[in-house]
Amino acid sequence: MNATRSATAACADAAWLDAFVPRRGLWNADLQTIVAAFRPRTFHLPPPDDVIVPVDPTSGSRVLCRCHWQPEDVRAERLTILLVHGLEGSSESQYMLGNASRAWAAGWNVIRMNMRNCGGTEALSPTLYHSGLSGDVQAVAQYFVERESLQQMAWIGYSMGGNLVLKAAGEVGYHAPAWLTAVAAVSPAIDLAASADALHRLRNRLYERNFLRNMIARYRRKVELFPVRYSLANLPRVDSIRTYDEYIVAPNCGFSGADDYYFRCAAARVVQTIRVPMLILHSLDDPFIRLTPETRQHLLANPAIRLIETAHGGHCGFLSVAAGDDGYWAESTIAAFLRCQESVQSQD
C-alpha cells in the first residue's frame, strides 16, 4: 500500500469527524446558506503577502494570491493550504478567511487564491474565468511549491472552487505530485448542468439574480478594459446562468455552447481517477447544487474519497451548535481531516 492509500485508510475510521447538528433555529437550507455567509465573525490573520501569479502564458492571464507564511525557517516543512473560492466570491469571502484563520492557528501556511478577474483583478487577465480552469489551481500550486520549496500542500475549494480542485485532482490522477497530500471540497458544483438548471428553479431565482447581477457587472468591466476582445453589441437577453454561459462564457472561452461547457468542465467526468485523499461535504438540502446518481456512485466507489452528506446545511452553510469554536462545522471538519492526513504523512 502506497503513502496515499495508507493515509486514506488510516483516516477512514473518521475518529476526527463530529456529526453535523444545525444550530437552533437554522434547520432551513436558505437560512443556513444566508446566515453562515453574512454572520459577523472575527478572523485572526497577519497581513497578507500579495503575489501576482502567471497562470496562462499564452493569454498573459494572471491571478492575485494573498499569502500568509509561517516563519522562514519552518515554512517549507509546514503544510500549505491553497484555498479556492466559489462563483463571484474572492479571497475575502467569509469562508476563505474562516478556513485561513484556522489553518494559520494550526501552524500552516495559507494561500488565498483569487480566480481570474475576481477580487477586483479584472485588469490582470484578458480572459474570463469559468468552472473549467483547473489548470490555474495547478499553476498556482506549482509556482509556490517551487518558490518556497514546499513539501506538503492541501487544496480546499468551495462551490465552483470545489469543482476546480476536484477536477485538478482528477486530472493529475495517478501522477499526483508527492507534495499534494489532501483535497477537500464543500458544496462542490461537480455536476455543472444539473446545478445550473436547479439554480433557475423558481425557489432559487433570488440566488440566480444575485449571481447574474454581479456576473454581468463584471463582464461590463471586462468590456471597458478590453473593448477589442469583448462587446455588449448584439448580446441576447441574459436571464439565467445557463444563458450567461451560452452567450458569454461559451463563445469567449472556446466552447460550442453551455452544454459543451458544462460537460467538458464538470469534475464529475474525472472523479474516478482521483488518488489523493479527499473529503467532500455536501448537504442534501443544498438549494441548487446537485449530485447526479451516477456521480454519487462514482464518488462512493473511489476509496480515496470520503463523501459526507448531511440532511441539512444549505449551500456552503453548515452552521452548527457552537462547541468550543464559532460553529462553522465545515471549516472545523476540514481542519480535523487535514490534521489526520498530516499525522499519517509524518509517520510514513
SENURO-604679 format. One record per residue (C-alpha): residue number from 0; y, z negated, x negated. Coordinates in steps of 0.2 Angstrom, whole numbers. Layout:
<rs>
<r i="NUM" Y="Y" Z="Z" X="X"/>
...
</rs>
This chain:
<rs>
<r i="0" Y="0" Z="0" X="0"/>
<r i="1" Y="17" Z="5" X="-7"/>
<r i="2" Y="33" Z="-6" X="-8"/>
<r i="3" Y="40" Z="2" X="8"/>
<r i="4" Y="24" Z="-1" X="18"/>
<r i="5" Y="22" Z="-19" X="11"/>
<r i="6" Y="40" Z="-23" X="16"/>
<r i="7" Y="37" Z="-16" X="33"/>
<r i="8" Y="20" Z="-25" X="35"/>
<r i="9" Y="27" Z="-42" X="28"/>
<r i="10" Y="41" Z="-42" X="41"/>
<r i="11" Y="30" Z="-36" X="56"/>
<r i="12" Y="27" Z="-54" X="62"/>
<r i="13" Y="45" Z="-55" X="66"/>
<r i="14" Y="47" Z="-73" X="62"/>
<r i="15" Y="65" Z="-68" X="59"/>
<r i="16" Y="68" Z="-62" X="77"/>
<r i="17" Y="75" Z="-73" X="90"/>
<r i="18" Y="74" Z="-67" X="108"/>
<r i="19" Y="90" Z="-60" X="116"/>
<r i="20" Y="96" Z="-71" X="130"/>
<r i="21" Y="113" Z="-64" X="138"/>
<r i="22" Y="127" Z="-76" X="139"/>
<r i="23" Y="130" Z="-84" X="155"/>
<r i="24" Y="139" Z="-73" X="167"/>
<r i="25" Y="136" Z="-57" X="156"/>
<r i="26" Y="119" Z="-50" X="163"/>
<r i="27" Y="128" Z="-35" X="169"/>
<r i="28" Y="127" Z="-20" X="157"/>
<r i="29" Y="145" Z="-15" X="159"/>
<r i="30" Y="152" Z="-32" X="156"/>
<r i="31" Y="141" Z="-33" X="141"/>
<r i="32" Y="147" Z="-17" X="134"/>
<r i="33" Y="166" Z="-21" X="138"/>
<r i="34" Y="167" Z="-39" X="134"/>
<r i="35" Y="157" Z="-38" X="117"/>
<r i="36" Y="169" Z="-24" X="112"/>
<r i="37" Y="185" Z="-32" X="116"/>
<r i="38" Y="182" Z="-51" X="115"/>
<r i="39" Y="194" Z="-59" X="102"/>
<r i="40" Y="185" Z="-63" X="85"/>
<r i="41" Y="189" Z="-69" X="68"/>
<r i="42" Y="182" Z="-60" X="53"/>
<r i="43" Y="181" Z="-66" X="35"/>
<r i="44" Y="183" Z="-52" X="23"/>
<r i="45" Y="193" Z="-49" X="7"/>
<r i="46" Y="205" Z="-35" X="6"/>
<r i="47" Y="195" Z="-18" X="5"/>
<r i="48" Y="194" Z="-6" X="-9"/>
<r i="49" Y="198" Z="10" X="-1"/>
<r i="50" Y="189" Z="25" X="-8"/>
<r i="51" Y="190" Z="43" X="-3"/>
<r i="52" Y="173" Z="51" X="-5"/>
<r i="53" Y="170" Z="70" X="-5"/>
<r i="54" Y="155" Z="74" X="7"/>
<r i="55" Y="155" Z="93" X="8"/>
<r i="56" Y="162" Z="103" X="-7"/>
<r i="57" Y="160" Z="119" X="2"/>
<r i="58" Y="173" Z="115" X="15"/>
<r i="59" Y="183" Z="102" X="5"/>
<r i="60" Y="179" Z="88" X="18"/>
<r i="61" Y="181" Z="70" X="13"/>
<r i="62" Y="179" Z="53" X="21"/>
<r i="63" Y="188" Z="36" X="19"/>
<r i="64" Y="177" Z="22" X="15"/>
<r i="65" Y="183" Z="4" X="15"/>
<r i="66" Y="173" Z="-6" X="2"/>
<r i="67" Y="171" Z="-25" X="-1"/>
<r i="68" Y="162" Z="-28" X="-18"/>
<r i="69" Y="154" Z="-44" X="-24"/>
<r i="70" Y="159" Z="-49" X="-42"/>
<r i="71" Y="156" Z="-35" X="-55"/>
<r i="72" Y="143" Z="-45" X="-65"/>
<r i="73" Y="131" Z="-46" X="-49"/>
<r i="74" Y="137" Z="-31" X="-39"/>
<r i="75" Y="123" Z="-19" X="-45"/>
<r i="76" Y="109" Z="-30" X="-41"/>
<r i="77" Y="115" Z="-36" X="-24"/>
<r i="78" Y="111" Z="-27" X="-8"/>
<r i="79" Y="124" Z="-15" X="-2"/>
<r i="80" Y="127" Z="-12" X="17"/>
<r i="81" Y="133" Z="5" X="22"/>
<r i="82" Y="140" Z="4" X="40"/>
<r i="83" Y="142" Z="19" X="51"/>
<r i="84" Y="152" Z="18" X="67"/>
<r i="85" Y="150" Z="27" X="84"/>
<r i="86" Y="159" Z="41" X="94"/>
<r i="87" Y="178" Z="38" X="92"/>
<r i="88" Y="176" Z="22" X="83"/>
<r i="89" Y="181" Z="19" X="65"/>
<r i="90" Y="179" Z="7" X="50"/>
<r i="91" Y="190" Z="-5" X="61"/>
<r i="92" Y="178" Z="-6" X="76"/>
<r i="93" Y="174" Z="-23" X="80"/>
<r i="94" Y="155" Z="-21" X="77"/>
<r i="95" Y="159" Z="-14" X="60"/>
<r i="96" Y="170" Z="-29" X="55"/>
<r i="97" Y="157" Z="-41" X="63"/>
<r i="98" Y="142" Z="-34" X="53"/>
<r i="99" Y="153" Z="-33" X="37"/>
<r i="100" Y="158" Z="-51" X="38"/>
<r i="101" Y="140" Z="-57" X="40"/>
<r i="102" Y="135" Z="-46" X="26"/>
<r i="103" Y="149" Z="-52" X="14"/>
<r i="104" Y="144" Z="-70" X="19"/>
<r i="105" Y="126" Z="-66" X="14"/>
<r i="106" Y="132" Z="-61" X="-4"/>
<r i="107" Y="130" Z="-42" X="-1"/>
<r i="108" Y="142" Z="-28" X="-4"/>
<r i="109" Y="149" Z="-19" X="11"/>
<r i="110" Y="154" Z="-1" X="13"/>
<r i="111" Y="163" Z="3" X="30"/>
<r i="112" Y="162" Z="22" X="31"/>
<r i="113" Y="174" Z="32" X="42"/>
<r i="114" Y="166" Z="48" X="49"/>
<r i="115" Y="176" Z="64" X="46"/>
<r i="116" Y="193" Z="63" X="55"/>
<r i="117" Y="191" Z="45" X="61"/>
<r i="118" Y="202" Z="30" X="56"/>
<r i="119" Y="217" Z="41" X="55"/>
<r i="120" Y="210" Z="53" X="42"/>
<r i="121" Y="211" Z="70" X="51"/>
<r i="122" Y="221" Z="77" X="36"/>
<r i="123" Y="206" Z="73" X="24"/>
<r i="124" Y="195" Z="86" X="31"/>
<r i="125" Y="197" Z="103" X="38"/>
<r i="126" Y="181" Z="101" X="48"/>
<r i="127" Y="177" Z="92" X="64"/>
<r i="128" Y="165" Z="78" X="65"/>
<r i="129" Y="149" Z="78" X="75"/>
<r i="130" Y="132" Z="70" X="78"/>
<r i="131" Y="123" Z="80" X="65"/>
<r i="132" Y="132" Z="76" X="49"/>
<r i="133" Y="119" Z="65" X="42"/>
<r i="134" Y="122" Z="73" X="25"/>
<r i="135" Y="138" Z="64" X="25"/>
<r i="136" Y="129" Z="47" X="25"/>
<r i="137" Y="118" Z="53" X="11"/>
<r i="138" Y="133" Z="59" X="1"/>
<r i="139" Y="142" Z="43" X="3"/>
<r i="140" Y="127" Z="33" X="-2"/>
<r i="141" Y="123" Z="43" X="-17"/>
<r i="142" Y="141" Z="43" X="-23"/>
<r i="143" Y="142" Z="24" X="-23"/>
<r i="144" Y="124" Z="22" X="-30"/>
<r i="145" Y="129" Z="32" X="-45"/>
<r i="146" Y="147" Z="25" X="-47"/>
<r i="147" Y="141" Z="6" X="-46"/>
<r i="148" Y="123" Z="8" X="-52"/>
<r i="149" Y="117" Z="0" X="-36"/>
<r i="150" Y="99" Z="-5" X="-35"/>
<r i="151" Y="97" Z="-8" X="-16"/>
<r i="152" Y="106" Z="-1" X="0"/>
<r i="153" Y="103" Z="-3" X="18"/>
<r i="154" Y="111" Z="9" X="31"/>
<r i="155" Y="117" Z="2" X="48"/>
<r i="156" Y="123" Z="13" X="62"/>
<r i="157" Y="129" Z="10" X="80"/>
<r i="158" Y="128" Z="23" X="94"/>
<r i="159" Y="132" Z="40" X="87"/>
<r i="160" Y="131" Z="32" X="69"/>
<r i="161" Y="114" Z="26" X="74"/>
<r i="162" Y="109" Z="44" X="77"/>
<r i="163" Y="116" Z="48" X="60"/>
<r i="164" Y="107" Z="35" X="50"/>
<r i="165" Y="90" Z="38" X="59"/>
<r i="166" Y="92" Z="57" X="56"/>
<r i="167" Y="97" Z="54" X="37"/>
<r i="168" Y="81" Z="43" X="35"/>
<r i="169" Y="70" Z="56" X="44"/>
<r i="170" Y="77" Z="70" X="33"/>
<r i="171" Y="73" Z="61" X="17"/>
<r i="172" Y="56" Z="56" X="24"/>
<r i="173" Y="43" Z="53" X="11"/>
<r i="174" Y="56" Z="56" X="-3"/>
<r i="175" Y="67" Z="42" X="2"/>
<r i="176" Y="76" Z="35" X="-14"/>
<r i="177" Y="69" Z="19" X="-21"/>
<r i="178" Y="86" Z="11" X="-18"/>
<r i="179" Y="86" Z="14" X="1"/>
<r i="180" Y="77" Z="-2" X="7"/>
<r i="181" Y="80" Z="-3" X="25"/>
<r i="182" Y="89" Z="6" X="40"/>
<r i="183" Y="95" Z="-2" X="56"/>
<r i="184" Y="102" Z="6" X="72"/>
<r i="185" Y="110" Z="-2" X="88"/>
<r i="186" Y="110" Z="8" X="104"/>
<r i="187" Y="107" Z="24" X="94"/>
<r i="188" Y="111" Z="41" X="103"/>
<r i="189" Y="94" Z="48" X="97"/>
<r i="190" Y="91" Z="60" X="112"/>
<r i="191" Y="108" Z="68" X="112"/>
<r i="192" Y="106" Z="80" X="128"/>
<r i="193" Y="99" Z="66" X="139"/>
<r i="194" Y="113" Z="54" X="134"/>
<r i="195" Y="127" Z="67" X="136"/>
<r i="196" Y="121" Z="71" X="154"/>
<r i="197" Y="119" Z="52" X="158"/>
<r i="198" Y="137" Z="49" X="152"/>
<r i="199" Y="143" Z="62" X="165"/>
<r i="200" Y="135" Z="52" X="180"/>
<r i="201" Y="147" Z="45" X="192"/>
<r i="202" Y="144" Z="27" X="187"/>
<r i="203" Y="149" Z="32" X="169"/>
<r i="204" Y="164" Z="43" X="172"/>
<r i="205" Y="176" Z="30" X="166"/>
<r i="206" Y="167" Z="29" X="149"/>
<r i="207" Y="167" Z="48" X="148"/>
<r i="208" Y="185" Z="49" X="152"/>
<r i="209" Y="190" Z="37" X="139"/>
<r i="210" Y="180" Z="46" X="126"/>
<r i="211" Y="187" Z="63" X="131"/>
<r i="212" Y="205" Z="57" X="131"/>
<r i="213" Y="203" Z="51" X="113"/>
<r i="214" Y="192" Z="66" X="108"/>
<r i="215" Y="205" Z="79" X="115"/>
<r i="216" Y="219" Z="70" X="107"/>
<r i="217" Y="210" Z="70" X="90"/>
<r i="218" Y="207" Z="89" X="92"/>
<r i="219" Y="225" Z="92" X="96"/>
<r i="220" Y="230" Z="83" X="80"/>
<r i="221" Y="217" Z="95" X="71"/>
<r i="222" Y="226" Z="110" X="79"/>
<r i="223" Y="243" Z="104" X="72"/>
<r i="224" Y="236" Z="101" X="55"/>
<r i="225" Y="225" Z="116" X="53"/>
<r i="226" Y="233" Z="129" X="65"/>
<r i="227" Y="224" Z="144" X="57"/>
<r i="228" Y="207" Z="136" X="60"/>
<r i="229" Y="209" Z="128" X="77"/>
<r i="230" Y="218" Z="133" X="93"/>
<r i="231" Y="221" Z="127" X="111"/>
<r i="232" Y="223" Z="145" X="117"/>
<r i="233" Y="210" Z="151" X="130"/>
<r i="234" Y="201" Z="134" X="130"/>
<r i="235" Y="192" Z="132" X="146"/>
<r i="236" Y="194" Z="116" X="156"/>
<r i="237" Y="185" Z="102" X="147"/>
<r i="238" Y="180" Z="89" X="159"/>
<r i="239" Y="164" Z="82" X="152"/>
<r i="240" Y="156" Z="78" X="135"/>
<r i="241" Y="145" Z="92" X="137"/>
<r i="242" Y="159" Z="105" X="140"/>
<r i="243" Y="168" Z="97" X="125"/>
<r i="244" Y="153" Z="100" X="114"/>
<r i="245" Y="151" Z="118" X="122"/>
<r i="246" Y="168" Z="124" X="119"/>
<r i="247" Y="175" Z="114" X="105"/>
<r i="248" Y="161" Z="107" X="94"/>
<r i="249" Y="148" Z="121" X="95"/>
<r i="250" Y="160" Z="136" X="91"/>
<r i="251" Y="168" Z="127" X="77"/>
<r i="252" Y="153" Z="119" X="69"/>
<r i="253" Y="140" Z="133" X="68"/>
<r i="254" Y="131" Z="130" X="85"/>
<r i="255" Y="127" Z="143" X="98"/>
<r i="256" Y="131" Z="131" X="112"/>
<r i="257" Y="130" Z="112" X="117"/>
<r i="258" Y="111" Z="114" X="120"/>
<r i="259" Y="108" Z="121" X="102"/>
<r i="260" Y="120" Z="107" X="95"/>
<r i="261" Y="110" Z="93" X="104"/>
<r i="262" Y="93" Z="100" X="99"/>
<r i="263" Y="97" Z="103" X="81"/>
<r i="264" Y="107" Z="86" X="78"/>
<r i="265" Y="96" Z="74" X="88"/>
<r i="266" Y="87" Z="61" X="77"/>
<r i="267" Y="73" Z="62" X="89"/>
<r i="268" Y="67" Z="78" X="80"/>
<r i="269" Y="64" Z="68" X="64"/>
<r i="270" Y="59" Z="50" X="68"/>
<r i="271" Y="41" Z="54" X="65"/>
<r i="272" Y="45" Z="57" X="46"/>
<r i="273" Y="54" Z="40" X="43"/>
<r i="274" Y="46" Z="30" X="30"/>
<r i="275" Y="59" Z="17" X="26"/>
<r i="276" Y="58" Z="0" X="35"/>
<r i="277" Y="68" Z="2" X="51"/>
<r i="278" Y="75" Z="-8" X="65"/>
<r i="279" Y="81" Z="-1" X="81"/>
<r i="280" Y="89" Z="-11" X="95"/>
<r i="281" Y="90" Z="-3" X="112"/>
<r i="282" Y="94" Z="-10" X="129"/>
<r i="283" Y="85" Z="-4" X="144"/>
<r i="284" Y="101" Z="-6" X="155"/>
<r i="285" Y="112" Z="4" X="142"/>
<r i="286" Y="124" Z="13" X="154"/>
<r i="287" Y="122" Z="30" X="145"/>
<r i="288" Y="111" Z="30" X="130"/>
<r i="289" Y="94" Z="37" X="135"/>
<r i="290" Y="77" Z="37" X="126"/>
<r i="291" Y="65" Z="50" X="132"/>
<r i="292" Y="47" Z="45" X="135"/>
<r i="293" Y="42" Z="57" X="120"/>
<r i="294" Y="54" Z="49" X="108"/>
<r i="295" Y="49" Z="32" X="113"/>
<r i="296" Y="31" Z="36" X="110"/>
<r i="297" Y="36" Z="43" X="93"/>
<r i="298" Y="46" Z="28" X="88"/>
<r i="299" Y="32" Z="16" X="93"/>
<r i="300" Y="19" Z="26" X="84"/>
<r i="301" Y="28" Z="25" X="67"/>
<r i="302" Y="23" Z="10" X="58"/>
<r i="303" Y="39" Z="10" X="48"/>
<r i="304" Y="49" Z="7" X="64"/>
<r i="305" Y="51" Z="-8" X="74"/>
<r i="306" Y="59" Z="-4" X="91"/>
<r i="307" Y="65" Z="-19" X="101"/>
<r i="308" Y="70" Z="-15" X="119"/>
<r i="309" Y="79" Z="-28" X="129"/>
<r i="310" Y="81" Z="-29" X="148"/>
<r i="311" Y="99" Z="-32" X="146"/>
<r i="312" Y="113" Z="-29" X="133"/>
<r i="313" Y="123" Z="-14" X="139"/>
<r i="314" Y="129" Z="-2" X="126"/>
<r i="315" Y="131" Z="-10" X="108"/>
<r i="316" Y="134" Z="-26" X="118"/>
<r i="317" Y="120" Z="-39" X="116"/>
<r i="318" Y="132" Z="-54" X="118"/>
<r i="319" Y="121" Z="-69" X="119"/>
<r i="320" Y="121" Z="-88" X="120"/>
<r i="321" Y="131" Z="-94" X="105"/>
<r i="322" Y="120" Z="-105" X="94"/>
<r i="323" Y="127" Z="-108" X="78"/>
<r i="324" Y="137" Z="-92" X="77"/>
<r i="325" Y="148" Z="-81" X="88"/>
<r i="326" Y="134" Z="-75" X="99"/>
<r i="327" Y="133" Z="-57" X="93"/>
<r i="328" Y="114" Z="-55" X="94"/>
<r i="329" Y="113" Z="-38" X="87"/>
<r i="330" Y="123" Z="-42" X="71"/>
<r i="331" Y="113" Z="-58" X="68"/>
<r i="332" Y="96" Z="-49" X="71"/>
<r i="333" Y="100" Z="-35" X="59"/>
<r i="334" Y="106" Z="-48" X="46"/>
<r i="335" Y="89" Z="-58" X="48"/>
<r i="336" Y="79" Z="-42" X="47"/>
<r i="337" Y="88" Z="-37" X="31"/>
<r i="338" Y="85" Z="-54" X="23"/>
<r i="339" Y="67" Z="-52" X="27"/>
<r i="340" Y="67" Z="-35" X="19"/>
<r i="341" Y="77" Z="-41" X="4"/>
<r i="342" Y="65" Z="-56" X="1"/>
<r i="343" Y="50" Z="-44" X="1"/>
<r i="344" Y="58" Z="-32" X="-11"/>
<r i="345" Y="62" Z="-46" X="-23"/>
<r i="346" Y="43" Z="-50" X="-23"/>
<r i="347" Y="37" Z="-33" X="-26"/>
</rs>
